[in-house]
Amino acid sequence: MNKDRLYATILLSVAIVGIILSFFSIGKNKSDSSSGAGGAMVKSLSTTGDKILSLELSGVLMDGQMQSILGEETSQSIKVRDQLVKAEKDNTIKGVIIRINSPGGAVGISQEIYEAVKKVREKKPVVASM
């Protein structure tokens, strides 16, 4: 009986430690993008400072703040829209690549992303991969 209780305590302890560690790894993965905005990465083309912006948009498109276990954070869709607005104004960015893996989502943010892409496309090339 005493051994059974010891094994149960060890198993429960391992499970609790595993759950706690999984929360830390979730937080780490969310902040791994190079510019902190929805999988955005700016790559330099040459020594002149010209760049290409690479964006990744995945999952359901949502606007506003998202509530998670780790707290409140801005949705990836809004971060991508903001990056597109900045790319339009940044003369060192010569083009934009957008990788989209999404089933769709909120109409409002979808329209805002579309309008931002149209504005960027007027000044520089935009390539989308779906």
N, CA, C and O atoms as a Tinker XYZ file with bonds, in Angstrom:
   520  protein
     1  N      0.821000   -1.196000    0.000000    73     2
     2  CA     0.000000    0.000000    0.000000    64     1     3
     3  C      0.860000    1.252000    0.000000    63     2     4     5
     4  O      0.535000    2.227000   -0.678000    81     3
     5  N      1.947000    1.237000    0.750000    73     3     6
     6  CA     2.821000    2.379000    0.840000    64     5     7
     7  C      3.525000    2.642000   -0.498000    63     6     8     9
     8  O      3.727000    3.795000   -0.878000    81     7
     9  N      3.905000    1.553000   -1.223000    73     7    10
    10  CA     4.536000    1.695000   -2.525000    64     9    11
    11  C      3.556000    2.300000   -3.537000    63    10    12    13
    12  O      3.948000    3.132000   -4.354000    81    11
    13  N      2.321000    1.898000   -3.488000    73    11    14
    14  CA     1.313000    2.429000   -4.405000    64    13    15
    15  C      1.141000    3.936000   -4.208000    63    14    16    17
    16  O      1.032000    4.688000   -5.177000    81    15
    17  N      1.118000    4.352000   -2.993000    73    15    18
    18  CA     0.982000    5.779000   -2.684000    64    17    19
    19  C      2.208000    6.554000   -3.185000    63    18    20    21
    20  O      2.066000    7.663000   -3.700000    81    19
    21  N      3.401000    5.986000   -3.040000    73    19    22
    22  CA     4.636000    6.613000   -3.512000    64    21    23
    23  C      4.607000    6.748000   -5.041000    63    22    24    25
    24  O      4.930000    7.806000   -5.581000    81    23
    25  N      4.218000    5.670000   -5.730000    73    23    26
    26  CA     4.139000    5.721000   -7.193000    64    25    27
    27  C      3.113000    6.745000   -7.665000    63    26    28    29
    28  O      3.362000    7.463000   -8.634000    81    27
    29  N      1.995000    6.821000   -7.015000    73    27    30
    30  CA     0.965000    7.793000   -7.379000    64    29    31
    31  C      1.463000    9.226000   -7.168000    63    30    32    33
    32  O      1.201000   10.104000   -7.989000    81    31
    33  N      2.176000    9.457000   -6.076000    73    31    34
    34  CA     2.725000   10.786000   -5.794000    64    33    35
    35  C      3.762000   11.172000   -6.851000    63    34    36    37
    36  O      3.769000   12.308000   -7.325000    81    35
    37  N      4.632000   10.236000   -7.220000    73    35    38
    38  CA     5.648000   10.507000   -8.246000    64    37    39
    39  C      4.977000   10.793000   -9.586000    63    38    40    41
    40  O      5.354000   11.745000  -10.269000    81    39
    41  N      4.010000   10.002000   -9.965000    73    39    42
    42  CA     3.299000   10.195000  -11.225000    64    41    43
    43  C      2.581000   11.546000  -11.259000    63    42    44    45
    44  O      2.624000   12.249000  -12.268000    81    43
    45  N      1.936000   11.896000  -10.181000    73    43    46
    46  CA     1.248000   13.184000  -10.088000    64    45    47
    47  C      2.244000   14.344000  -10.162000    63    46    48    49
    48  O      1.971000   15.353000  -10.811000    81    47
    49  N      3.390000   14.205000   -9.503000    73    47    50
    50  CA     4.417000   15.255000   -9.541000    64    49    51
    51  C      4.959000   15.443000  -10.948000    63    50    52    53
    52  O      5.129000   16.574000  -11.404000    81    51
    53  N      5.227000   14.358000  -11.630000    73    51    54
    54  CA     5.728000   14.439000  -13.009000    64    53    55
    55  C      4.688000   15.111000  -13.908000    63    54    56    57
    56  O      5.044000   15.933000  -14.752000    81    55
    57  N      3.423000   14.775000  -13.739000    73    55    58
    58  CA     2.363000   15.379000  -14.546000    64    57    59
    59  C      2.269000   16.884000  -14.294000    63    58    60    61
    60  O      2.129000   17.659000  -15.240000    81    59
    61  N      2.343000   17.297000  -13.060000    73    59    62
    62  CA     2.262000   18.725000  -12.719000    64    61    63
    63  C      3.458000   19.479000  -13.293000    63    62    64    65
    64  O      3.292000   20.565000  -13.848000    81    63
    65  N      4.656000   18.921000  -13.167000    73    63    66
    66  CA     5.849000   19.566000  -13.727000    64    65    67
    67  C      5.713000   19.667000  -15.249000    63    66    68    69
    68  O      6.071000   20.692000  -15.829000    81    67
    69  N      5.210000   18.633000  -15.894000    73    67    70
    70  CA     5.006000   18.658000  -17.345000    64    69    71
    71  C      4.040000   19.748000  -17.772000    63    70    72    73
    72  O      4.281000   20.435000  -18.765000    81    71
    73  N      2.959000   19.914000  -17.043000    73    71    74
    74  CA     1.982000   20.959000  -17.364000    64    73    75
    75  C      2.600000   22.340000  -17.193000    63    74    76    77
    76  O      2.411000   23.212000  -18.041000    81    75
    77  N      3.328000   22.545000  -16.119000    73    75    78
    78  CA     3.970000   23.842000  -15.879000    64    77    79
    79  C      4.981000   24.148000  -16.979000    63    78    80    81
    80  O      5.015000   25.272000  -17.480000    81    79
    81  N      5.799000   23.181000  -17.364000    73    79    82
    82  CA     6.791000   23.394000  -18.417000    64    81    83
    83  C      6.141000   23.656000  -19.770000    63    82    84    85
    84  O      6.695000   24.399000  -20.581000    81    83
    85  N      4.988000   23.066000  -20.030000    73    83    86
    86  CA     4.315000   23.306000  -21.310000    64    85    87
    87  C      3.864000   24.768000  -21.411000    63    86    88    89
    88  O      3.857000   25.324000  -22.509000    81    87
    89  N      3.488000   25.400000  -20.300000    73    87    90
    90  CA     3.119000   26.816000  -20.339000    64    89    91
    91  C      4.311000   27.688000  -20.695000    63    90    92    93
    92  O      4.164000   28.667000  -21.426000    81    91
    93  N      5.495000   27.344000  -20.186000    73    91    94
    94  CA     6.684000   28.122000  -20.515000    64    93    95
    95  C      7.052000   27.972000  -21.977000    63    94    96    97
    96  O      7.474000   28.944000  -22.602000    81    95
    97  N      6.905000   26.778000  -22.542000    73    95    98
    98  CA     7.257000   26.594000  -23.951000    64    97    99
    99  C      6.241000   27.281000  -24.856000    63    98   100   101
   100  O      6.615000   27.736000  -25.936000    81    99
   101  N      4.972000   27.375000  -24.461000    73    99   102
   102  CA     3.972000   28.097000  -25.250000    64   101   103
   103  C      4.348000   29.571000  -25.309000    63   102   104   105
   104  O      4.296000   30.172000  -26.382000    81   103
   105  N      4.718000   30.160000  -24.199000    73   103   106
   106  CA     5.105000   31.566000  -24.177000    64   105   107
   107  C      6.337000   31.823000  -25.026000    63   106   108   109
   108  O      6.429000   32.861000  -25.681000    81   107
   109  N      7.282000   30.898000  -25.026000    73   107   110
   110  CA     8.498000   31.067000  -25.803000    64   109   111
   111  C      8.190000   31.040000  -27.294000    63   110   112   113
   112  O      8.727000   31.860000  -28.039000    81   111
   113  N      7.350000   30.133000  -27.749000    73   111   114
   114  CA     7.030000   30.022000  -29.166000    64   113   115
   115  C      6.304000   31.238000  -29.688000    63   114   116   117
   116  O      6.485000   31.601000  -30.850000    81   115
   117  N      5.501000   31.873000  -28.884000    73   115   118
   118  CA     4.751000   33.034000  -29.342000    64   117   119
   119  C      5.643000   34.240000  -29.562000    63   118   120   121
   120  O      5.278000   35.131000  -30.328000    81   119
   121  N      6.770000   34.299000  -28.933000    73   119   122
   122  CA     7.621000   35.475000  -29.063000    64   121   123
   123  C      8.867000   35.213000  -29.893000    63   122   124   125
   124  O      9.790000   36.028000  -29.874000    81   123
   125  N      8.926000   34.101000  -30.623000    73   123   126
   126  CA    10.116000   33.755000  -31.382000    64   125   127
   127  C     10.244000   34.470000  -32.715000    63   126   128   129
   128  O     11.314000   34.404000  -33.320000    81   127
   129  N      9.218000   35.150000  -33.208000    73   127   130
   130  CA     9.340000   35.788000  -34.512000    64   129   131
   131  C     10.365000   36.908000  -34.447000    63   130   132   133
   132  O     10.550000   37.539000  -33.407000    81   131
   133  N     11.022000   37.143000  -35.562000    73   131   134
   134  CA    12.174000   38.030000  -35.537000    64   133   135
   135  C     11.821000   39.477000  -35.286000    63   134   136   137
   136  O     12.647000   40.212000  -34.744000    81   135
   137  N     10.621000   39.926000  -35.660000    73   135   138
   138  CA    10.286000   41.316000  -35.349000    64   137   139
   139  C      9.127000   41.412000  -34.379000    63   138   140   141
   140  O      8.669000   42.510000  -34.062000    81   139
   141  N      8.646000   40.269000  -33.903000    73   139   142
   142  CA     7.607000   40.277000  -32.900000    64   141   143
   143  C      6.224000   40.582000  -33.429000    63   142   144   145
   144  O      5.334000   40.894000  -32.638000    81   143
   145  N      6.001000   40.506000  -34.727000    73   143   146
   146  CA     4.699000   40.875000  -35.265000    64   145   147
   147  C      4.187000   39.835000  -36.236000    63   146   148   149
   148  O      4.412000   39.942000  -37.441000    81   147
   149  N      3.509000   38.844000  -35.731000    73   147   150
   150  CA     2.813000   37.905000  -36.585000    64   149   151
   151  C      3.693000   37.173000  -37.565000    63   150   152   153
   152  O      3.328000   37.054000  -38.735000    81   151
   153  N      4.823000   36.686000  -37.146000    73   151   154
   154  CA     5.687000   35.946000  -38.036000    64   153   155
   155  C      6.353000   36.820000  -39.080000    63   154   156   157
   156  O      6.621000   36.349000  -40.185000    81   155
   157  N      6.622000   38.051000  -38.773000    73   155   158
   158  CA     7.247000   38.960000  -39.729000    64   157   159
   159  C      8.760000   38.809000  -39.691000    63   158   160   161
   160  O      9.359000   38.649000  -38.627000    81   159
   161  N      9.362000   38.864000  -40.867000    73   159   162
   162  CA    10.809000   38.792000  -40.958000    64   161   163
   163  C     11.250000   39.712000  -42.085000    63   162   164   165
   164  O     10.714000   39.643000  -43.191000    81   163
   165  N     12.206000   40.557000  -41.815000    73   163   166
   166  CA    12.737000   41.450000  -42.830000    64   165   167
   167  C     14.112000   40.951000  -43.213000    63   166   168   169
   168  O     14.991000   40.808000  -42.363000    81   167
   169  N     14.298000   40.683000  -44.512000    73   167   170
   170  CA    15.585000   40.184000  -44.980000    64   169   171
   171  C     16.246000   41.225000  -45.862000    63   170   172   173
   172  O     15.599000   41.834000  -46.714000    81   171
   173  N     17.521000   41.424000  -45.653000    73   171   174
   174  CA    18.280000   42.387000  -46.426000    64   173   175
   175  C     18.645000   41.795000  -47.782000    63   174   176   177
   176  O     19.046000   40.634000  -47.867000    81   175
   177  N     18.507000   42.593000  -48.849000    73   175   178
   178  CA    18.837000   42.143000  -50.199000    64   177   179
   179  C     20.305000   42.334000  -50.519000    63   178   180   181
   180  O     20.915000   41.499000  -51.187000    81   179
   181  N     20.862000   43.413000  -50.052000    73   179   182
   182  CA    22.248000   43.720000  -50.370000    64   181   183
   183  C     22.827000   44.639000  -49.305000    63   182   184   185
   184  O     22.212000   44.875000  -48.264000    81   183
   185  N     24.001000   45.145000  -49.579000    73   183   186
   186  CA    24.634000   46.060000  -48.628000    64   185   187
   187  C     24.036000   47.458000  -48.689000    63   186   188   189
   188  O     24.374000   48.305000  -47.863000    81   187
   189  N     23.148000   47.717000  -49.657000    73   187   190
   190  CA    22.549000   49.050000  -49.779000    64   189   191
   191  C     21.443000   49.278000  -48.761000    63   190   192   193
   192  O     20.968000   50.403000  -48.613000    81   191
   193  N     21.025000   48.230000  -48.055000    73   191   194
   194  CA    19.987000   48.391000  -47.049000    64   193   195
   195  C     18.600000   48.065000  -47.559000    63   194   196   197
   196  O     17.634000   48.158000  -46.802000    81   195
   197  N     18.470000   47.680000  -48.840000    73   195   198
   198  CA    17.167000   47.294000  -49.373000    64   197   199
   199  C     16.740000   45.968000  -48.748000    63   198   200   201
   200  O     17.567000   45.091000  -48.500000    81   199
   201  N     15.420000   45.835000  -48.493000    73   199   202
   202  CA    14.914000   44.665000  -47.773000    64   201   203
   203  C     13.648000   44.121000  -48.420000    63   202   204   205
   204  O     12.966000   44.805000  -49.183000    81   203
   205  N     13.358000   42.869000  -48.089000    73   203   206
   206  CA    12.088000   42.238000  -48.442000    64   205   207
   207  C     11.419000   41.831000  -47.136000    63   206   208   209
   208  O     12.044000   41.219000  -46.271000    81   207
   209  N     10.150000   42.176000  -47.004000    73   207   210
   210  CA     9.390000   41.811000  -45.810000    64   209   211
   211  C      8.685000   40.489000  -46.070000    63   210   212   213
   212  O      7.967000   40.347000  -47.059000    81   211
   213  N      8.890000   39.522000  -45.183000    73   211   214
   214  CA     8.245000   38.219000  -45.284000    64   213   215
   215  C      7.283000   38.082000  -44.108000    63   214   216   217
   216  O      7.696000   38.125000  -42.949000    81   215
   217  N      5.986000   37.917000  -44.418000    73   215   218
   218  CA     4.952000   37.809000  -43.380000    64   217   219
   219  C      4.312000   36.434000  -43.430000    63   218   220   221
   220  O      4.155000   35.855000  -44.505000    81   219
   221  N      3.943000   35.908000  -42.265000    73   219   222
   222  CA     3.205000   34.656000  -42.203000    64   221   223
   223  C      1.897000   34.904000  -41.461000    63   222   224   225
   224  O      1.884000   35.378000  -40.325000    81   223
   225  N      0.802000   34.573000  -42.132000    73   223   226
   226  CA    -0.527000   34.742000  -41.552000    64   225   227
   227  C     -1.178000   33.369000  -41.503000    63   226   228   229
   228  O     -1.530000   32.807000  -42.540000    81   227
   229  N     -1.339000   32.829000  -40.297000    73   227   230
   230  CA    -1.915000   31.497000  -40.174000    64   229   231
   231  C     -3.006000   31.486000  -39.119000    63   230   232   233
   232  O     -2.995000   32.282000  -38.180000    81   231
   233  N     -3.932000   30.583000  -39.287000    73   231   234
   234  CA    -5.033000   30.446000  -38.344000    64   233   235
   235  C     -6.209000   31.337000  -38.707000    63   234   236   237
   236  O     -6.210000   31.997000  -39.746000    81   235
   237  N     -7.189000   31.346000  -37.855000    73   235   238
   238  CA    -8.405000   32.119000  -38.073000    64   237   239
   239  C     -8.105000   33.604000  -37.917000    63   238   240   241
   240  O     -7.442000   34.010000  -36.962000    81   239
   241  N     -8.596000   34.421000  -38.861000    73   239   242
   242  CA    -8.381000   35.868000  -38.806000    64   241   243
   243  C     -9.313000   36.466000  -37.762000    63   242   244   245
   244  O    -10.535000   36.354000  -37.859000    81   243
   245  N     -8.706000   37.110000  -36.753000    73   243   246
   246  CA    -9.472000   37.702000  -35.664000    64   245   247
   247  C     -8.957000   39.108000  -35.424000    63   246   248   249
   248  O     -7.764000   39.371000  -35.570000    81   247
   249  N     -9.853000   40.011000  -35.057000    73   247   250
   250  CA    -9.379000   41.346000  -34.708000    64   249   251
   251  C     -9.584000   41.594000  -33.228000    63   250   252   253
   252  O    -10.353000   40.897000  -32.566000    81   251
   253  N     -8.894000   42.587000  -32.722000    73   251   254
   254  CA    -8.998000   42.916000  -31.307000    64   253   255
   255  C     -7.985000   42.160000  -30.482000    63   254   256   257
   256  O     -7.036000   41.583000  -31.012000    81   255
   257  N     -8.191000   42.167000  -29.195000    73   255   258
   258  CA    -7.305000   41.507000  -28.249000    64   257   259
   259  C     -7.760000   40.068000  -28.056000    63   258   260   261
   260  O     -8.958000   39.786000  -28.017000    81   259
   261  N     -6.795000   39.159000  -27.937000    73   259   262
   262  CA    -7.102000   37.762000  -27.661000    64   261   263
   263  C     -6.748000   37.468000  -26.215000    63   262   264   265
   264  O     -5.722000   37.926000  -25.711000    81   263
   265  N     -7.587000   36.716000  -25.564000    73   263   266
   266  CA    -7.338000   36.316000  -24.185000    64   265   267
   267  C     -6.769000   34.904000  -24.205000    63   266   268   269
   268  O     -7.346000   34.009000  -24.823000    81   267
   269  N     -5.658000   34.704000  -23.544000    73   267   270
   270  CA    -5.068000   33.377000  -23.448000    64   269   271
   271  C     -4.630000   33.121000  -22.012000    63   270   272   273
   272  O     -4.790000   33.967000  -21.133000    81   271
   273  N     -4.085000   31.956000  -21.802000    73   271   274
   274  CA    -3.611000   31.596000  -20.468000    64   273   275
   275  C     -2.498000   32.545000  -20.032000    63   274   276   277
   276  O     -2.352000   32.842000  -18.847000    81   275
   277  N     -1.716000   33.017000  -21.003000    73   275   278
   278  CA    -0.578000   33.881000  -20.699000    64   277   279
   279  C     -0.949000   35.349000  -20.601000    63   278   280   281
   280  O     -0.082000   36.187000  -20.356000    81   279
   281  N     -2.219000   35.677000  -20.788000    73   279   282
   282  CA    -2.660000   37.062000  -20.692000    64   281   283
   283  C     -3.254000   37.552000  -21.993000    63   282   284   285
   284  O     -3.531000   36.768000  -22.901000    81   283
   285  N     -3.448000   38.850000  -22.074000    73   283   286
   286  CA    -4.067000   39.454000  -23.244000    64   285   287
   287  C     -2.997000   39.845000  -24.249000    63   286   288   289
   288  O     -1.953000   40.379000  -23.873000    81   287
   289  N     -3.253000   39.578000  -25.538000    73   287   290
   290  CA    -2.296000   39.958000  -26.570000    64   289   291
   291  C     -3.037000   40.314000  -27.856000    63   290   292   293
   292  O     -4.169000   39.883000  -28.076000    81   291
   293  N     -2.382000   41.102000  -28.695000    73   291   294
   294  CA    -2.960000   41.518000  -29.962000    64   293   295
   295  C     -2.972000   40.333000  -30.915000    63   294   296   297
   296  O     -2.027000   39.544000  -30.943000    81   295
   297  N     -4.049000   40.206000  -31.703000    73   295   298
   298  CA    -4.151000   39.079000  -32.620000    64   297   299
   299  C     -3.103000   39.183000  -33.721000    63   298   300   301
   300  O     -2.658000   40.276000  -34.071000    81   299
   301  N     -2.718000   38.036000  -34.258000    73   299   302
   302  CA    -1.728000   37.970000  -35.323000    64   301   303
   303  C     -2.210000   38.737000  -36.554000    63   302   304   305
   304  O     -1.402000   39.352000  -37.250000    81   303
   305  N     -3.491000   38.708000  -36.827000    73   303   306
   306  CA    -4.045000   39.407000  -37.992000    64   305   307
   307  C     -3.791000   40.905000  -37.911000    63   306   308   309
   308  O     -3.433000   41.527000  -38.911000    81   307
   309  N     -3.970000   41.484000  -36.746000    73   307   310
   310  CA    -3.733000   42.923000  -36.568000    64   309   311
   311  C     -2.243000   43.230000  -36.702000    63   310   312   313
   312  O     -1.873000   44.256000  -37.274000    81   311
   313  N     -1.389000   42.354000  -36.183000    73   311   314
   314  CA     0.052000   42.555000  -36.311000    64   313   315
   315  C      0.474000   42.545000  -37.782000    63   314   316   317
   316  O      1.298000   43.358000  -38.200000    81   315
   317  N     -0.088000   41.629000  -38.557000    73   315   318
   318  CA     0.238000   41.557000  -39.989000    64   317   319
   319  C     -0.242000   42.814000  -40.698000    63   318   320   321
   320  O      0.488000   43.379000  -41.513000    81   319
   321  N     -1.462000   43.263000  -40.400000    73   319   322
   322  CA    -1.970000   44.498000  -41.002000    64   321   323
   323  C     -1.056000   45.675000  -40.681000    63   322   324   325
   324  O     -0.745000   46.479000  -41.560000    81   323
   325  N     -0.626000   45.780000  -39.427000    73   323   326
   326  CA     0.260000   46.868000  -39.019000    64   325   327
   327  C      1.601000   46.798000  -39.745000    63   326   328   329
   328  O      2.149000   47.829000  -40.136000    81   327
   329  N      2.130000   45.594000  -39.927000    73   327   330
   330  CA     3.387000   45.434000  -40.662000    64   329   331
   331  C      3.235000   45.863000  -42.119000    63   330   332   333
   332  O      4.153000   46.449000  -42.693000    81   331
   333  N      2.079000   45.574000  -42.721000    73   331   334
   334  CA     1.835000   45.990000  -44.102000    64   333   335
   335  C      1.765000   47.512000  -44.213000    63   334   336   337
   336  O      2.285000   48.094000  -45.164000    81   335
   337  N      1.126000   48.146000  -43.244000    73   335   338
   338  CA     1.040000   49.614000  -43.240000    64   337   339
   339  C      2.439000   50.216000  -43.117000    63   338   340   341
   340  O      2.756000   51.187000  -43.804000    81   339
   341  N      3.274000   49.651000  -42.251000    73   339   342
   342  CA     4.650000   50.144000  -42.096000    64   341   343
   343  C      5.464000   49.901000  -43.363000    63   342   344   345
   344  O      6.267000   50.745000  -43.761000    81   343
   345  N      5.255000   48.738000  -43.997000    73   343   346
   346  CA     6.007000   48.406000  -45.211000    64   345   347
   347  C      5.710000   49.382000  -46.334000    63   346   348   349
   348  O      6.593000   49.718000  -47.123000    81   347
   349  N      4.466000   49.838000  -46.406000    73   347   350
   350  CA     4.094000   50.799000  -47.450000    64   349   351
   351  C      4.896000   52.089000  -47.302000    63   350   352   353
   352  O      5.292000   52.687000  -48.302000    81   351
   353  N      5.133000   52.516000  -46.087000    73   351   354
   354  CA     5.813000   53.783000  -45.824000    64   353   355
   355  C      7.340000   53.655000  -45.804000    63   354   356   357
   356  O      8.041000   54.657000  -45.946000    81   355
   357  N      7.856000   52.451000  -45.630000    73   355   358
   358  CA     9.300000   52.227000  -45.516000    64   357   359
   359  C      9.918000   52.069000  -46.905000    63   358   360   361
   360  O      9.657000   51.082000  -47.594000    81   359
   361  N     10.732000   53.034000  -47.314000    73   359   362
   362  CA    11.327000   53.005000  -48.646000    64   361   363
   363  C     12.447000   51.985000  -48.792000    63   362   364   365
   364  O     12.840000   51.666000  -49.914000    81   363
   365  N     12.972000   51.465000  -47.681000    73   363   366
   366  CA    14.022000   50.452000  -47.784000    64   365   367
   367  C     13.447000   49.070000  -48.074000    63   366   368   369
   368  O     14.169000   48.179000  -48.519000    81   367
   369  N     12.150000   48.887000  -47.824000    73   367   370
   370  CA    11.498000   47.616000  -48.140000    64   369   371
   371  C     11.068000   47.677000  -49.603000    63   370   372   373
   372  O     10.248000   48.509000  -49.989000    81   371
   373  N     11.644000   46.771000  -50.417000    73   371   374
   374  CA    11.412000   46.789000  -51.863000    64   373   375
   375  C     10.337000   45.807000  -52.303000    63   374   376   377
   376  O      9.916000   45.847000  -53.459000    81   375
   377  N      9.883000   44.933000  -51.424000    73   375   378
   378  CA     8.847000   43.969000  -51.769000    64   377   379
   379  C      8.339000   43.251000  -50.532000    63   378   380   381
   380  O      8.961000   43.287000  -49.471000    81   379
   381  N      7.180000   42.589000  -50.693000    73   379   382
   382  CA     6.555000   41.881000  -49.574000    64   381   383
   383  C      6.151000   40.484000  -50.036000    63   382   384   385
   384  O      5.582000   40.311000  -51.114000    81   383
   385  N      6.456000   39.494000  -49.201000    73   383   386
   386  CA     6.009000   38.123000  -49.424000    64   385   387
   387  C      5.078000   37.777000  -48.269000    63   386   388   389
   388  O      5.441000   37.938000  -47.104000    81   387
   389  N      3.880000   37.301000  -48.591000    73   387   390
   390  CA     2.911000   36.928000  -47.552000    64   389   391
   391  C      2.571000   35.448000  -47.718000    63   390   392   393
   392  O      2.102000   35.028000  -48.776000    81   391
   393  N      2.808000   34.665000  -46.677000    73   391   394
   394  CA     2.438000   33.253000  -46.651000    64   393   395
   395  C      1.151000   33.155000  -45.853000    63   394   396   397
   396  O      1.132000   33.460000  -44.660000    81   395
   397  N      0.061000   32.725000  -46.512000    73   395   398
   398  CA    -1.254000   32.681000  -45.865000    64   397   399
   399  C     -1.694000   31.226000  -45.719000    63   398   400   401
   400  O     -1.770000   30.481000  -46.697000    81   399
   401  N     -1.980000   30.843000  -44.486000    73   399   402
   402  CA    -2.508000   29.515000  -44.188000    64   401   403
   403  C     -3.679000   29.727000  -43.244000    63   402   404   405
   404  O     -3.559000   29.542000  -42.033000    81   403
   405  N     -4.818000   30.120000  -43.815000    73   403   406
   406  CA    -5.954000   30.511000  -42.993000    64   405   407
   407  C     -7.261000   30.056000  -43.637000    63   406   408   409
   408  O     -7.406000   30.091000  -44.859000    81   407
   409  N     -8.205000   29.630000  -42.808000    73   407   410
   410  CA    -9.528000   29.299000  -43.335000    64   409   411
   411  C    -10.429000   30.533000  -43.479000    63   410   412   413
   412  O    -11.567000   30.416000  -43.933000    81   411
   413  N     -9.933000   31.701000  -43.099000    73   411   414
   414  CA   -10.741000   32.927000  -43.116000    64   413   415
   415  C    -10.962000   33.388000  -41.692000    63   414   416   417
   416  O    -10.202000   33.054000  -40.783000    81   415
   417  N    -12.015000   34.161000  -41.518000    73   415   418
   418  CA   -12.303000   34.639000  -40.177000    64   417   419
   419  C    -13.171000   35.873000  -40.195000    63   418   420   421
   420  O    -14.105000   35.971000  -40.991000    81   419
   421  N    -12.868000   36.819000  -39.319000    73   419   422
   422  CA   -13.664000   38.030000  -39.171000    64   421   423
   423  C    -13.599000   38.869000  -40.454000    63   422   424   425
   424  O    -12.536000   39.032000  -41.052000    81   423
   425  N    -14.742000   39.387000  -40.856000    73   423   426
   426  CA   -14.841000   40.152000  -42.088000    64   425   427
   427  C    -14.064000   41.462000  -41.990000    63   426   428   429
   428  O    -13.391000   41.849000  -42.945000    81   427
   429  N    -14.146000   42.140000  -40.865000    73   427   430
   430  CA   -13.509000   43.446000  -40.704000    64   429   431
   431  C    -12.002000   43.393000  -40.887000    63   430   432   433
   432  O    -11.450000   44.171000  -41.665000    81   431
   433  N    -11.325000   42.492000  -40.187000    73   431   434
   434  CA    -9.868000   42.418000  -40.285000    64   433   435
   435  C     -9.453000   41.879000  -41.640000    63   434   436   437
   436  O     -8.404000   42.266000  -42.157000    81   435
   437  N    -10.247000   40.998000  -42.230000    73   435   438
   438  CA    -9.940000   40.502000  -43.573000    64   437   439
   439  C     -9.934000   41.654000  -44.565000    63   438   440   441
   440  O     -9.041000   41.744000  -45.408000    81   439
   441  N    -10.928000   42.540000  -44.471000    73   439   442
   442  CA   -11.004000   43.707000  -45.350000    64   441   443
   443  C     -9.835000   44.660000  -45.098000    63   442   444   445
   444  O     -9.276000   45.213000  -46.045000    81   443
   445  N     -9.463000   44.857000  -43.836000    73   443   446
   446  CA    -8.349000   45.750000  -43.510000    64   445   447
   447  C     -7.029000   45.218000  -44.069000    63   446   448   449
   448  O     -6.217000   45.990000  -44.580000    81   447
   449  N     -6.813000   43.914000  -43.977000    73   447   450
   450  CA    -5.598000   43.316000  -44.529000    64   449   451
   451  C     -5.601000   43.462000  -46.052000    63   450   452   453
   452  O     -4.573000   43.783000  -46.650000    81   451
   453  N     -6.748000   43.227000  -46.673000    73   451   454
   454  CA    -6.876000   43.370000  -48.125000    64   453   455
   455  C     -6.553000   44.798000  -48.566000    63   454   456   457
   456  O     -5.816000   44.994000  -49.532000    81   455
   457  N     -7.094000   45.785000  -47.872000    73   455   458
   458  CA    -6.831000   47.192000  -48.217000    64   457   459
   459  C     -5.350000   47.532000  -48.018000    63   458   460   461
   460  O     -4.771000   48.265000  -48.820000    81   459
   461  N     -4.740000   47.005000  -46.959000    73   459   462
   462  CA    -3.320000   47.259000  -46.713000    64   461   463
   463  C     -2.466000   46.639000  -47.820000    63   462   464   465
   464  O     -1.495000   47.248000  -48.269000    81   463
   465  N     -2.822000   45.437000  -48.259000    73   463   466
   466  CA    -2.093000   44.793000  -49.353000    64   465   467
   467  C     -2.232000   45.608000  -50.631000    63   466   468   469
   468  O     -1.255000   45.785000  -51.360000    81   467
   469  N     -3.444000   46.112000  -50.917000    73   467   470
   470  CA    -3.653000   46.931000  -52.117000    64   469   471
   471  C     -2.794000   48.193000  -52.090000    63   470   472   473
   472  O     -2.224000   48.574000  -53.112000    81   471
   473  N     -2.697000   48.836000  -50.942000    73   471   474
   474  CA    -1.883000   50.060000  -50.834000    64   473   475
   475  C     -0.405000   49.759000  -51.039000    63   474   476   477
   476  O      0.289000   50.509000  -51.725000    81   475
   477  N      0.085000   48.666000  -50.448000    73   475   478
   478  CA     1.489000   48.299000  -50.619000    64   477   479
   479  C      1.755000   47.963000  -52.084000    63   478   480   481
   480  O      2.792000   48.330000  -52.637000    81   479
   481  N      0.807000   47.260000  -52.706000    73   479   482
   482  CA     0.964000   46.817000  -54.095000    64   481   483
   483  C      1.075000   47.985000  -55.077000    63   482   484   485
   484  O      1.648000   47.829000  -56.155000    81   483
   485  N      0.539000   49.142000  -54.719000    73   483   486
   486  CA     0.654000   50.315000  -55.578000    64   485   487
   487  C      2.095000   50.810000  -55.662000    63   486   488   489
   488  O      2.471000   51.430000  -56.657000    81   487
   489  N      2.907000   50.550000  -54.637000    73   487   490
   490  CA     4.274000   51.088000  -54.572000    64   489   491
   491  C      5.357000   50.035000  -54.781000    63   490   492   493
   492  O      6.445000   50.359000  -55.257000    81   491
   493  N      5.077000   48.773000  -54.433000    73   491   494
   494  CA     6.106000   47.736000  -54.508000    64   493   495
   495  C      5.449000   46.379000  -54.745000    63   494   496   497
   496  O      4.260000   46.208000  -54.477000    81   495
   497  N      6.220000   45.416000  -55.246000    73   495   498
   498  CA     5.634000   44.101000  -55.525000    64   497   499
   499  C      5.230000   43.341000  -54.261000    63   498   500   501
   500  O      5.904000   43.393000  -53.231000    81   499
   501  N      4.109000   42.637000  -54.380000    73   499   502
   502  CA     3.609000   41.798000  -53.294000    64   501   503
   503  C      3.352000   40.413000  -53.864000    63   502   504   505
   504  O      2.682000   40.271000  -54.887000    81   503
   505  N      3.883000   39.395000  -53.205000    73   503   506
   506  CA     3.668000   38.018000  -53.620000    64   505   507
   507  C      2.977000   37.301000  -52.473000    63   506   508   509
   508  O      3.422000   37.371000  -51.327000    81   507
   509  N      1.884000   36.610000  -52.788000    73   507   510
   510  CA     1.147000   35.850000  -51.769000    64   509   511
   511  C      1.223000   34.374000  -52.090000    63   510   512   513
   512  O      1.098000   33.965000  -53.244000    81   511
   513  N      1.430000   33.579000  -51.051000    73   511   514
   514  CA     1.452000   32.130000  -51.166000    64   513   515
   515  C      0.377000   31.590000  -50.239000    63   514   516   517
   516  O      0.362000   31.896000  -49.047000    81   515
   517  N     -0.517000   30.788000  -50.790000    73   515   518
   518  CA    -1.640000   30.283000  -49.981000    64   517   519
   519  C     -1.624000   28.770000  -49.961000    63   518   520
   520  O     -2.485000   28.152000  -49.335000    81   519
